[in-house]
Amino acid sequence: MKNKYSVGLSLLSGIMLFAAWPVSALSFLIFLGFSPLLFIAENSTRKIHFFWYCFSAIFIWNIGSTWWIWNSTDVGSIAAIAANSLLMCLPWLGFLASNKN
């Protein structure tokens, strides 16, 4: 799969998940937000590439939904968002490992 296509799908996933997160008329996007990541997982050949696509999507989602942590501390918010994104990537890597066997 082309790199630009995967980057676009990753960004689309992060934006859809962010748009669905607050209670709004777009809440139905939470069901569609993971579809691009599932498509990338199905077509990826290397785990490290999938990890970065997954991390960027979840990082965008976390920035959009937990931006308010920045009001407390800037370094702490960056660390919290990065750590949360890394932890949220673990189930995706587990899915990829179980799916490819």
Contacts in CASP RR format, 6 or more apart in sequence:
PFRMAT RR
TARGET T0000
AUTHOR 0000-0000-0000
METHOD contacts of the structure
MODEL  1
MKNKYSVGLSLLSGIMLFAAWPVSALSFLIFLGFSPLLFIAENSTRKIHF
FWYCFSAIFIWNIGSTWWIWNSTDVGSIAAIAANSLLMCLPWLGFLASNK
N
1 40 0 8 1.000
1 43 0 8 1.000
1 44 0 8 1.000
6 40 0 8 1.000
6 44 0 8 1.000
6 49 0 8 1.000
6 53 0 8 1.000
7 53 0 8 1.000
7 56 0 8 1.000
8 36 0 8 1.000
9 36 0 8 1.000
9 37 0 8 1.000
9 39 0 8 1.000
9 40 0 8 1.000
9 53 0 8 1.000
10 36 0 8 1.000
10 37 0 8 1.000
10 40 0 8 1.000
10 53 0 8 1.000
10 54 0 8 1.000
10 56 0 8 1.000
10 57 0 8 1.000
11 56 0 8 1.000
11 57 0 8 1.000
11 60 0 8 1.000
12 33 0 8 1.000
12 36 0 8 1.000
13 33 0 8 1.000
13 34 0 8 1.000
13 35 0 8 1.000
13 36 0 8 1.000
13 37 0 8 1.000
13 57 0 8 1.000
13 61 0 8 1.000
14 33 0 8 1.000
14 56 0 8 1.000
14 57 0 8 1.000
14 58 0 8 1.000
14 60 0 8 1.000
14 61 0 8 1.000
15 60 0 8 1.000
16 29 0 8 1.000
16 32 0 8 1.000
16 33 0 8 1.000
16 36 0 8 1.000
17 29 0 8 1.000
17 30 0 8 1.000
17 33 0 8 1.000
17 34 0 8 1.000
17 57 0 8 1.000
17 58 0 8 1.000
17 60 0 8 1.000
17 61 0 8 1.000
18 60 0 8 1.000
18 61 0 8 1.000
18 63 0 8 1.000
18 64 0 8 1.000
18 65 0 8 1.000
19 26 0 8 1.000
19 29 0 8 1.000
20 26 0 8 1.000
20 27 0 8 1.000
20 28 0 8 1.000
20 29 0 8 1.000
20 30 0 8 1.000
20 33 0 8 1.000
21 30 0 8 1.000
21 61 0 8 1.000
21 64 0 8 1.000
21 65 0 8 1.000
22 65 0 8 1.000
36 57 0 8 1.000
37 53 0 8 1.000
37 54 0 8 1.000
37 57 0 8 1.000
37 92 0 8 1.000
40 50 0 8 1.000
40 53 0 8 1.000
40 54 0 8 1.000
41 50 0 8 1.000
41 54 0 8 1.000
41 92 0 8 1.000
41 95 0 8 1.000
41 96 0 8 1.000
41 99 0 8 1.000
42 99 0 8 1.000
44 50 0 8 1.000
44 53 0 8 1.000
44 96 0 8 1.000
47 93 0 8 1.000
47 96 0 8 1.000
47 97 0 8 1.000
50 92 0 8 1.000
50 93 0 8 1.000
50 96 0 8 1.000
51 89 0 8 1.000
51 92 0 8 1.000
51 93 0 8 1.000
54 89 0 8 1.000
54 92 0 8 1.000
54 93 0 8 1.000
55 85 0 8 1.000
55 86 0 8 1.000
55 89 0 8 1.000
58 85 0 8 1.000
58 88 0 8 1.000
58 89 0 8 1.000
59 81 0 8 1.000
59 82 0 8 1.000
59 85 0 8 1.000
62 81 0 8 1.000
62 84 0 8 1.000
62 85 0 8 1.000
62 88 0 8 1.000
63 81 0 8 1.000
66 77 0 8 1.000
66 80 0 8 1.000
66 81 0 8 1.000
66 84 0 8 1.000
69 76 0 8 1.000
69 77 0 8 1.000
69 80 0 8 1.000
69 81 0 8 1.000
70 77 0 8 1.000
END
